Amino acid sequence: MFQLDKTIVSEEIIENDFVCNLSACKGACCVDGDSGAPLEEHETEILVDIYRDVKPFLRPEGIAAIEEQGAFVKGEDGEWETTLINNSECAYAVYSENNTAKCGIEEAYNQGAVSWKKPVSCHLYPIRVREYTELTAVNYHKWQICDPACALGEELKVPVYKFVKEALIRKFGEIWYSKLEQIALEHSK
């Protein structure tokens, strides 16, 4: 671990490689697991505000879950998260013709219906961020369903932090990311 401004960062994000391989995993991260995607407090308001514009991009099951439970829920750990369908897949998950799960919010964003891409926790994955009183922890989350992404990242030689560059800049800013790049360069020597 190393400290970068007000973050504590795991070396794993610069030592491990990762590139999503949707053809192999079929978007399992949107379907598997026992909770929805973590949400920041301000993101709950965004989900409520954009729901009407995102709704046409969602599946009937997702719409039903959101309209019954809300645009977001409080998880068992007391944190905000995306709504689930039958305690399984994310209510915002949609499927392509080849049965790959994708984000309905991101589809709406790509079509110009909304200006918000998706929850930052989804954008950052496989990095997980945990806010504490004084610092923010930035960790690599290893999940077996992402083994194909690790293999592809290794083949292409793309470290985790480079794969999620846009999301890290979105979360922490360009200056923070530039400092991270410098640390990664020195770490590789």
Secondary structure, 3 states (H helix, E strand, C coil): CEEECCEEECCHHHHCECCCCHHHHCCHHHCCCCCCCECCHHHHHHHHHHHHHHHHHCCHHHHHHHHHHCCEEECCCCCEEECEECCCEECCEEECCCCCEEEHHHHHHHCCCCCCCCCHHHHHCCEEEEECCCCEEEEECCCHHHHHHHHHHHHHCCEHHHHCHHHHHHHHCHHHHHHHHHHHHHHCC
